[in-house]
Amino acid sequence: MTWSGRHRLLACHALLACLALSQSKAQPPAAPPDDAKARAKAVREYGKSGGSEIIPKLEPYLADPDVDVRREAVKSIVDIGTQRSLDALIKATRDNDPEIQIRATDGLVNFYVPGYVKTGLTASLRRVGSSIKARLTDTDDLVIDPYIQPRPDVISALGRVASGGASLDARANAARAVGILRGRQALPDLEQAVRSKDSAVIYEALVAIEKIRDPSSGPNIAFLLHDLNEKVQLTAIEATGLLLNRAAINDLRDVLDRSRNMKVKRAALTAMAQMPDPPLHGVYIAYLNHKDEGLREAAAEGLGRLRVPADLPTLERAFNNENKTEPRLSAAFALVSLGKRGMAEFDPLRYLLNNLNSAAYRGVSRAYLTELARDPAVRQALYPVLQEPGVTKDEKTGLAQVLASSGGQDSVAPLQALSQDTDSEVSQEGLRGLRNLRARLP
């Protein structure tokens, strides 16, 4: 062989070596079929190597006979987190391993609520021997905006886990997920879950039913009004009021009269106040001056919703004499409900608005304003506030949320104006409110 020929041969070998090296970096080596550790390593390498285009290569590993390989596959798919992940994660919810079901559940929620996997049950997962330990947080107020519409097959998958998951943790976690995504079509699964013997599963299913707000579920949870677990009983009572199950009023009255637990008594009277009934007028009056502020608060709510004009002087005295914020907010709500819509400095509607500036009470105030703003006359009283020189950022964002939930066609222009506010937080809330309003309007 000539010197030049030898050079060409060496160059070819070098080129082939470079090509082989580049291919090995672009794609993990195939793992031997009988080596689970190697397959798990291959899955991790796939997960590091790209975005959604890798999912078809990861998905077959969800059927791997080794559970560790399947766990690595679902972890990688959750980390990719694109729309193409959804089908694979739905498949993973059918796995018989609780950890895989939990990770798949949180991954599905994470697509609609970015960052959820950092705060959901996945974030607290740890292995202890052959079992897993995890703890759901007590925060249960997360819910997607109405304009976000999850895929129906996502909700169906989560519902199946909520009613028949591989562990109680997986069921409770899936029930929470259904609530966060407002999964109405999974209500039958939630109603089955509330008949579980596990209090955590029952609690999460009840909270999810609350968030979905379908009155048809009310009769299906009434048996829990006397549950021996305080947390379950309180949530069942609250849900009964929110779902307006009037058939349960006598049960609520019985709970109010018989319970020695002040938390339970407050919850029962608050639930009764959600669905006022003229025969209950005397009950509300009796508790309006009770020594317990929670019972005073519930009583004023009930009177506000009954809207008996003769109660106006009584409620005005309650508003003016009350020195606790929450019952005073409740009295303000009642007065506005009875027609007091002035916006002077000491008027009840102004008091509700001012408390949007309070981190401690803005949630209470916003809830009252949201209910009151269903009345067009109240909305017309609120709109001029948005033009006042002294209106605060918290008042603007709070009213944007109120109008998004309770506004009508007349609320489009005010929300459009907020969406163009010079403050970025206000403009974002205005735009979000506009989207939610338009999703709700016919």
NORDA-V294155 format. One record per residue. PHI is phi in whole degrees, 0 to 359 (* if undefined). PSI is psi as a letter, one per 40 degrees, with the letter a starting at -180 (* if undefined). OMEGA is omega in whole degrees, -180 to 180 (none if undefined). Layout:
PHI|PSI|OMEGA ; PHI|PSI|OMEGA
This chain:
*|h|-179 ; 287|i|179 ; 301|d|-179 ; 292|d|178 ; 295|d|178 ; 298|d|177 ; 298|d|180 ; 295|d|180 ; 295|d|178 ; 297|d|179 ; 296|d|178 ; 296|d|178 ; 298|d|180 ; 296|d|179 ; 297|d|179 ; 297|d|179 ; 295|d|179 ; 296|d|179 ; 298|d|180 ; 296|d|179 ; 295|d|-179 ; 294|d|179 ; 293|d|-180 ; 292|d|177 ; 284|d|-177 ; 286|d|-176 ; 218|h|180 ; 299|i|179 ; 295|i|178 ; 297|h|-178 ; 274|i|176 ; 302|h|-175 ; 298|d|-177 ; 257|e|-177 ; 246|g|-176 ; 295|d|180 ; 297|d|179 ; 292|d|178 ; 295|d|178 ; 298|d|178 ; 296|d|178 ; 297|d|178 ; 298|d|180 ; 297|d|179 ; 294|d|175 ; 302|d|-178 ; 299|d|-180 ; 279|e|-166 ; 269|e|-179 ; 178|a|-177 ; 258|b|-172 ; 295|e|180 ; 292|e|180 ; 277|e|-173 ; 303|d|178 ; 301|d|178 ; 278|d|179 ; 278|d|-171 ; 303|d|179 ; 301|d|-180 ; 289|e|175 ; 292|e|178 ; 254|e|-178 ; 297|i|179 ; 292|d|-179 ; 265|h|-174 ; 294|d|179 ; 295|d|177 ; 295|d|180 ; 297|d|178 ; 297|d|179 ; 297|d|180 ; 295|d|-178 ; 291|d|175 ; 301|d|-179 ; 295|d|-180 ; 292|d|177 ; 297|d|-180 ; 297|d|178 ; 294|d|166 ; 63|f|177 ; 264|i|180 ; 300|d|180 ; 290|e|177 ; 285|d|-169 ; 299|d|-179 ; 300|d|-180 ; 293|d|-180 ; 290|d|174 ; 300|d|177 ; 299|d|-178 ; 292|d|178 ; 295|e|180 ; 273|e|179 ; 296|i|180 ; 266|e|178 ; 262|h|-177 ; 301|d|-178 ; 297|d|179 ; 295|d|178 ; 298|d|-180 ; 296|d|-179 ; 295|d|179 ; 294|d|178 ; 301|d|-179 ; 295|d|177 ; 295|d|177 ; 295|d|178 ; 295|d|-176 ; 300|d|178 ; 296|d|-179 ; 268|d|179 ; 231|g|-176 ; 307|h|-179 ; 95|e|-176 ; 298|d|-177 ; 297|e|179 ; 277|e|-179 ; 237|e|-178 ; 284|a|-177 ; 298|d|179 ; 305|d|-176 ; 296|d|-178 ; 255|e|-179 ; 293|h|171 ; 210|i|-178 ; 268|h|175 ; 234|g|-174 ; 65|b|-179 ; 265|e|-179 ; 247|i|178 ; 243|i|177 ; 240|h|179 ; 202|i|180 ; 219|h|174 ; 288|i|177 ; 287|i|178 ; 278|e|179 ; 285|h|-175 ; 226|f|-177 ; 258|e|-179 ; 287|h|177 ; 203|i|-178 ; 287|i|177 ; 291|i|-178 ; 301|d|-177 ; 285|e|177 ; 272|h|-177 ; 241|h|178 ; 295|i|177 ; 296|h|-180 ; 301|d|-179 ; 288|d|173 ; 294|d|-180 ; 296|d|179 ; 299|d|-180 ; 296|d|180 ; 294|d|178 ; 298|d|179 ; 299|d|179 ; 291|d|-179 ; 300|d|-177 ; 265|e|-176 ; 205|f|-178 ; 293|i|-174 ; 286|e|177 ; 209|i|178 ; 294|d|176 ; 299|d|-180 ; 297|d|-180 ; 292|d|180 ; 298|d|-179 ; 296|d|180 ; 291|d|177 ; 298|d|177 ; 300|d|-179 ; 299|d|178 ; 300|d|179 ; 294|d|180 ; 300|d|-178 ; 268|e|180 ; 52|f|-172 ; 280|g|-176 ; 303|d|-175 ; 290|e|177 ; 266|e|180 ; 305|d|177 ; 302|d|178 ; 292|d|179 ; 294|d|180 ; 292|d|173 ; 286|d|-178 ; 294|d|-179 ; 291|e|176 ; 264|e|175 ; 294|i|175 ; 269|e|-178 ; 259|h|-175 ; 295|d|-179 ; 295|d|178 ; 295|d|180 ; 300|d|-178 ; 300|d|-178 ; 296|d|178 ; 294|d|178 ; 296|d|179 ; 298|d|178 ; 297|d|178 ; 298|d|176 ; 302|d|-176 ; 293|d|-179 ; 286|d|173 ; 61|f|175 ; 264|h|-176 ; 303|d|-179 ; 297|e|-180 ; 280|e|-176 ; 308|d|-179 ; 298|d|-176 ; 279|e|178 ; 243|e|-175 ; 299|d|-178 ; 294|e|-179 ; 270|e|-178 ; 296|d|179 ; 246|f|-178 ; 299|i|-177 ; 283|e|176 ; 276|h|-174 ; 301|d|-178 ; 297|d|178 ; 294|d|-178 ; 299|d|-180 ; 299|d|-179 ; 291|d|178 ; 295|d|178 ; 296|d|179 ; 299|d|-180 ; 297|d|179 ; 299|d|177 ; 292|d|-179 ; 295|d|180 ; 273|e|175 ; 55|f|179 ; 276|g|-177 ; 296|d|179 ; 295|e|-177 ; 262|e|-176 ; 301|d|180 ; 297|d|177 ; 295|d|179 ; 295|d|178 ; 297|d|178 ; 296|d|178 ; 297|d|180 ; 301|d|-175 ; 284|d|-170 ; 262|d|-174 ; 290|i|174 ; 260|e|180 ; 273|h|-175 ; 295|d|177 ; 298|d|-180 ; 292|d|179 ; 298|d|178 ; 299|d|-179 ; 299|d|-179 ; 295|d|-180 ; 292|d|177 ; 296|d|178 ; 296|d|178 ; 296|d|179 ; 290|d|179 ; 292|d|-177 ; 228|g|-172 ; 300|i|-179 ; 226|h|-177 ; 312|d|178 ; 299|e|-180 ; 272|e|-177 ; 306|d|-180 ; 296|d|178 ; 294|d|180 ; 297|d|180 ; 298|d|-178 ; 297|d|-177 ; 268|e|-176 ; 296|d|-180 ; 247|f|-179 ; 293|i|-179 ; 291|d|179 ; 273|h|-175 ; 293|d|179 ; 293|d|178 ; 288|d|175 ; 297|d|180 ; 299|d|-179 ; 296|d|-179 ; 296|d|179 ; 295|d|176 ; 301|d|-179 ; 299|d|179 ; 294|d|178 ; 297|d|-179 ; 279|d|175 ; 288|d|177 ; 57|f|174 ; 271|h|-175 ; 305|d|-178 ; 295|e|-180 ; 278|e|-175 ; 304|d|180 ; 299|d|180 ; 297|d|-180 ; 289|d|177 ; 297|d|177 ; 296|d|179 ; 297|d|180 ; 295|d|-176 ; 286|d|-175 ; 263|e|-175 ; 287|h|179 ; 247|e|175 ; 252|h|-170 ; 295|d|-173 ; 295|d|176 ; 294|d|177 ; 290|d|175 ; 299|d|179 ; 296|d|177 ; 295|d|177 ; 297|d|176 ; 303|d|-178 ; 297|d|-179 ; 294|d|178 ; 295|d|179 ; 299|d|179 ; 272|e|171 ; 111|e|180 ; 277|g|-173 ; 247|e|178 ; 293|i|-178 ; 238|f|175 ; 291|i|-170 ; 304|d|-175 ; 254|e|179 ; 283|i|-177 ; 298|d|180 ; 294|d|176 ; 296|d|179 ; 297|d|177 ; 298|d|-180 ; 296|d|-179 ; 301|d|-178 ; 284|e|169 ; 293|e|179 ; 275|e|-177 ; 262|h|178 ; 298|d|-177 ; 283|d|-170 ; 237|e|-177 ; 296|d|179 ; 295|d|178 ; 294|d|-179 ; 297|d|-180 ; 297|d|179 ; 296|d|178 ; 295|d|-180 ; 295|d|179 ; 298|d|178 ; 292|d|-178 ; 294|d|-175 ; 288|e|172 ; 292|e|176 ; 274|h|-179 ; 304|d|-180 ; 295|d|177 ; 290|d|178 ; 299|d|180 ; 295|d|176 ; 285|d|-178 ; 275|d|-174 ; 305|d|-179 ; 300|d|180 ; 301|d|-178 ; 295|e|179 ; 260|e|-178 ; 290|i|-179 ; 299|d|-176 ; 268|e|-178 ; 298|h|-175 ; 267|i|177 ; 298|d|-179 ; 294|d|177 ; 291|d|179 ; 295|d|-179 ; 292|d|178 ; 296|d|179 ; 291|d|176 ; 299|d|179 ; 291|d|178 ; 298|d|-178 ; 292|d|178 ; 298|d|-177 ; 276|d|-170 ; 234|e|-177 ; 286|i|176 ; 239|a|179 ; 301|d|179 ; 292|e|-178 ; 269|e|-177 ; 297|d|-177 ; 298|d|177 ; 300|d|179 ; 289|d|175 ; 298|d|178 ; 297|d|178 ; 294|d|-180 ; 293|e|179 ; 250|e|-179 ; 297|i|-179 ; 290|d|176 ; 277|h|-174 ; 296|d|179 ; 295|d|179 ; 293|d|-178 ; 295|d|178 ; 294|d|179 ; 291|d|177 ; 296|d|179 ; 294|d|177 ; 298|d|179 ; 298|d|179 ; 296|d|179 ; 296|d|-179 ; 293|d|179 ; 297|d|-178 ; 294|d|176 ; 292|d|-176 ; 269|d|-178 ; 291|i|178 ; 293|*|none
